[in-house]
Amino acid sequence: MSQNQQATRKIVNDPVHGFIAIPEGLARQLVDHPAMQRLRRIAQLGLSSNVYPGATHTRFQHSLGAMHLASGALENLDRKGYRIAAAEREATVAAILLHDAGHAPMSHALEHALLPQGHEQLTLAIMQRINHELGGQLEAAMAIFQDRHPRRFLHQLISSQLDADRMDYLLRDSFFTGVVEGKIPADRLIKMMEIHQDNLAVEYKGLYSIESFLQARRVMYWQVYLHKTVIIGEQLLKALIRRAKEITQEDGQAPPCTPSLAYFLELEPQRIHTLDDELLDRFLELDDCDIHLAIKAWQKHPDLTLANLAQAIYLRRLPRLYFTRQEPQAELIGQLQEAYRAQHPQLPALLAERLIMTGTVRNSTYQSRGEQAPAGGEEPMGSREIKLLTPQGEAIALASASRLITPEFIARGDSHTYLIAPKELDHLIPHELIAH
């Protein structure tokens, strides 16, 4: 390598993977793009730092880590004889770098709260915007992202049940939360990767590593992503934004906040479904800073529902979540709301409705092919199941090979109904309703 190349080479020191090299050219352009830099201000785990103080890492860090793992997988596959052209590598790296560009502030916590589009749809719109800016350099990356590329395993490296995205977020979230059970054998999984009939597969001897990966994913969902306090924080944040929108409609203007957030609170309902240039520009101005400033400012708002919700989040004065054996009856919810109103006659009746709520959370550790097939068609072959490749070249579905990830395990599902209510109402909740 020449001195000039060494001078321009970009190396990032990452606490999870060590040194990450950012390839020159398209990847470097994307990392420096404002849409990517915005991800520095989007927390990877939203409000999870309420539970795990170290969980303040960002979508930007995760995107670099996922790129690093995907690059390693491509190099490994190329060494095994699955020739991957330089242009295909560049496009895959571009797709994985941008795969989270469409996340709303607080990541999944506010998805659909400000716009109806999911983060994948917003990501694609952002990729199309950047592609236009760069004169069509992202055409192949978008094809990979949308699973339109002829080499399907490239998409599966980005989005499948064993992809670079999941591997990085499990490693990274485990590291920053301190939940050691989430650590996975990513290096071994990458080295075990193969290609069978243009789909990603894993050498049969990687079976136990896959089981470890899936078990870690299940633990991380219940211990981190669906932790009781995380669910409470996310539900209160959604209730806060909902109340802010109601006040905006009542007053004709948004409660005090940044212009970026005010734009979405004041947006006409018919406008939110048209993802035009103006809407995308405004979305790219939004990040966690807007939400944190709003929460801080709204604590003093004259609307006591908005103010109390903001205080609950800002000061971490949260209600309690109870996992329940069955869905709580409407009669019980009504009794709890009336009891809260009686205890706090000075507060708006609406606040009881926003603090006392029910819901269901689900965690699907693994899905076999055919589950959640889109309307009008089956899942494309290979997009769901993890396949194990025997030395004889036969591809075996994970559920057929594993004694842990069995069809019964897959069919069982993993869901909980819950009830959220202020702690002072604990004595009114039937003990037989509470699961654990």
N, C-alpha and C positions, 0 to 999 in steps of 0.2 A: 504494500500500500504506500502510495506517495505521501509526501508531507502535506500537500494540498488536500488530499483525500482525508488524511487524519485530522486536519484542521476543521474540515466541514462535517465530519462524522458526528452524529448526534447520539449520545449515550445518556440514558436516564438511570439513576440509581434507585431501584425499587425495593422496598423492605420485604416484599414477598418473593420475588423472582431474582433479586440481585440486579445485575446490569442488563438493561433492555436497550437494544440497538434499534433506532428508528431509521428505516431505509431512506436513502436519499431519493429525491424525485417526488412522485405523487404522494407517498405516505407523509413525507415531511411537510408538503403543502397542506395536507389535510390536518395534521396535528396543529399547525399554526393558524388554521382557519377559525374565524370567530365562532362558528357553530360548535367546533370542538373545544375551544377555550371556554365556552359557556359551561361545559360539563365540569370545569373546576369548581363551579358554584352550585352544583347539584349534588347533594349528599347521596351516596350509594344506598344507604339504608334509612333515608327519611328521618323519622323521629326515634330511631332505635337507640340513639345515644342517651335517651331517657332511662334506658335499662343498662346499656353497655357504654360507659363514658368514652371508651376508646374508639367507638364506631363513628368516627367523623370523616372517614375516607370518602372519596368522590367518584362519580361516574367517569371522570377523566382518567383517574388512576386505573380503574377497572378496564377501561377501553384499551389502554396501553398494555395491561397485563394479558387481556384476551388476545391482542395482536401478537404478543410474544409467544403465547402457547400455540396459536394457529400457525405462526411461522415455523415453530419447532416441529409441528405435525407435518407440515408441507415438506420440510427438509428430510424428515424421517421417511416419508412415503417416497420421495424422490430417490433416496438412497436404496430403497427396496426395489427399485426398478419401475415404479409407476411414474413415468416421465411427466413432469409438470413444467410447462413453459414459463419463462420469466414473466410474460404478460399475465398468465393465470395467477401466479403468485402475487403480483402487484395488485390485481383486481380483488383477490381474496383478502389481502391485507387492508385494502381500502374499505371493503365491505365490513370487516370486523371492527375497524376503527370507528366507523360511523354507525354501528348497529344500535347504539343507545342515544343517538343525537336527538331523537324526538321525545325524550322524557320530559315530563312537566316538572315544576318545582317539587321538591320533597319526593322525587321518584314516583313509586307506585301509589303513595298516599293520596296524591291529588290527580291521578289519572282519571280522566272523564269528568272531573269536577269543574274545570274551566272550559274545556272543549269536549265535544262528544267523540272525537277521533282518538283512537288508541295510539300508544307511542310508536308502534310499527308503522302505522299510516303516516304519522307525522315525520318519522325518520325517512320514509321513502320520499315525501315531499321535499325534505331538506336535501336529500341526495340529488333529486332532480334539479333543485336550485343550484347546487354546487356544480353539478355536471354541466349546466348551461354556462356557468361562470368559467369553467375550465375547458370549454370547447369540446365537450363530449368525452372527456377522459374517464368518466365513471360509468359508461355504458355497460361494460363487462361486470363491474362491481354491482350494479343494480340488478343485472341478470342473475348473479350469484345470490344476492340478498333475497330476491323474489323466487328463487328456485326455478329459474328459466334457463340456466346455463346447461349446456349438454353434459358437462361432467358434474353429476349430481352430488358427488361426495364433497365438492367445494362448498356447496350450501350447507351440507350436514356438519361441516367443521364449524360453521357459524351458528346453526340452529338445528339441533336434534336433541336426543336424550343423552348424548355423550359428546358435547361440543366444547369448544374453547371458552365460550361465554360462561357456561355452567362451571367448568373446571376452575376458571379464574375467580368467579364470585364466591365459590365455596372456600377456596384457599384464602382469599382476601378477607372475606367476612369472618372466617374462623380466626384469622390472625388478629384483626382489629377488635373483635369482640372478646377474644380470649377463650372462645368455646373450642377447646382442642378436639372435641369429637368430630368437628367439621373438616378436619384436615384430611385430604385425599391423596392417593398416590398418582398425582398428575403426570410426573415424568414417566413412570412405568406405563400408564395408560397410553400416552403418546407413542412410546416406543413399540407398544403392542398393536398399534393401528395398522389395518390392512384395507384393501379395496376388493370388493367382490361384486361383480356385475354392476360396476360403477357406483356402488353404494359403500359407505363406510362400514367397516367391520373391525373386529378385534381378534387377535390370535386366541385360540381356545385356552391357552395357559394363562390368559389374562382374566379368567372368570372371577377369581377371588378379588382381584382389584376392582372389577366392575361392581361386585357385591358391596365392597367397602365404600365405593363411590356413592352408590344408591342409599346405603344405610346412613352415610354422613349427610346426604341431602335431606333425608327424612328428619334426622336429629336437628339440623339447622333450621328447618321449617318450623318445627314445634318449639325449639328453644330460642330462636332468634326472630325469624320473619313473622311468625304467628304467636309470639310471646304475648301474654295477656296485656301487659302495659303498652306494647307496641300497637295492638289492636285498639285499645282505648284512645291513645294519642291520635291515631289516624281517623277514628270515627269523630272525635271532637274537632279535629281540623276540618273535616268535611262539613260538619255542622256549622262551624265558624264561617266558612266560605258561603255556605247556603244562606246563613243569616245576613251576611254582608250583601249578597245579591238581593235579598228581600228588601233591605234598607235602601239599596240603590233604586229599586223600583218605586218604593214609597216616597223617597225624597227627590228623585230625579237626578241624583248624583251619588257617587260612591262615597263611603265613609273614608276619612283621611288615610291615604296610602300612596304608593308610588304611581306615577302616570302609567307605567307598564301594567300594573295590576288593575288600576282603575279602568283601563280600556276593556279588559275582559269582564269586569263586573258590570259595566255599563253597556256591553255589547247586546244588540237586539237579537232575540232568539232566532230569527230567520237568517241572521248572518253567520252564526256559528257553524253551520253545515257547509259553508262554501270556503274551502281552504285556498283562498287566493293569496296574491303576493303580500297585500297589506296585513292580512291575518298572520301569515307566516313570519313577516318582519316583526310584528308585535310579540308573537310567541317566542321568538329567538331573543327578545329583550328580557324575558321573564326568567328568574332563577330563584334560588332559596332566599336571597337577600330581600326580595320583595315581600315574601311571606313572613320572614322574621320581623321586618320593620312593621308590617301590618299588625301582627300579633302584639307587638310592644305598644303600638299607638292605640289600638282598639281597647286596651285595658281601661282607658279613661273615657271611653265613648259613652254618651248619655243613654244609649240603648243598653239596658242592663243585661239583656240576653247575650248580645255581642260581647259586652265587657266581661261578663262572668265566664264565658267560654274562652276568651282570650287569656284571662287570668289563670284559668285552670291549666291551660297549656304552658303559659310563660313561667308560672311559679311551680309547675308540676303538682298541682293540687287536683289530682285525678280521681274520678269515681272508681269503683271496683268492678272487675269483670268476673263473672261466675260461668264456668262451663256447666251446661245443664244436661240432664238425662233426656230431656225432650224439649220441644219448642215451648217457651213460656206462653201461657194463655193471655189473651188480651185483657181478661178480667184482672189478672195479677198486675199487669202493666198499669192499668187504670188505677188500681189501689195504691201502687207505689207513687205514681204521679200525684195523686190527691194527698198522700201523706207528706210528700216533699213540699207541696204548695202550702199545706197547713203549718209546716215547720218554718217556712220562709214566706210569710204573707207579703213582705215588702218587695219580693222579686216577681218578675212577670210570670204568668202561668205558662207561657211558651217555653221558658227555660227548663221546666220539668220534662217536657216532651223531648228536648234536645239532649238532656243528660241521661234519660232513662230510655234504653233501646235494646232491641234484640237483633240477632243475626246468626249467620252460619259461616264458618271458615272451613276450607277444604285444602287438603294436601295430597296430591297424587304423586307418589314417589316414582312410579313407573307406569307407562301405558303400553299395552300391546297393540299391534297393528289393527286398525279398524275402529278403535275407540275415538270418539269425538270426530267422526268423519263429517266433512262438510256436506251441507244439504245438496242432494243431487249427485253425489259421487262418493267413492271410497277414498281413503287416504292413499296417496301415492306410495308405491312399494318402497319400503326401507325408511320411510320418514318417521315411523314410530318405533319399531322394534330394534333393539340392539342385537346384532348378529355376531356369533362366534364362529371363527373360521378354523376348521380342523386341519391337521397336516395333510389330509387327503383332498383338501379344497372344498369340503362341504360346509355350507353355512347353516348353522343351527341357531334357532331363536333362543334368546336368553332364558325365557320362561321354561323351555324344554330342557335346558342344561343345568339350571341352577336349582339347588334344593332350598334356597332361601327366597329367591324372587320367583315364586311359583304362581300358576294361574289363580290359585286360591288367594294368595297374597295380593295379587293385582286386583282381583274382583272385590276384595273386602273394602277397599277405599279407606279414607282417613278423614273424617269430618267431625266437627263439634258445633252444636248450637250454643249460643251464649246469651247472657243477660248482663247489661251494663247498668249500674245504679249507684247513686251516692252511698258512701260507706255508712252513713247514719241510718240507712234503711235496711241494714243487714238483718235485723231481727224480724223483718216482715217477709223475708224470703224463705219459703219452706225448705227445710234441710233435705228432704227427700228429692227435691228438684235438682240439687247441686250434684254434679258428677264428681268433681275433684277440685 
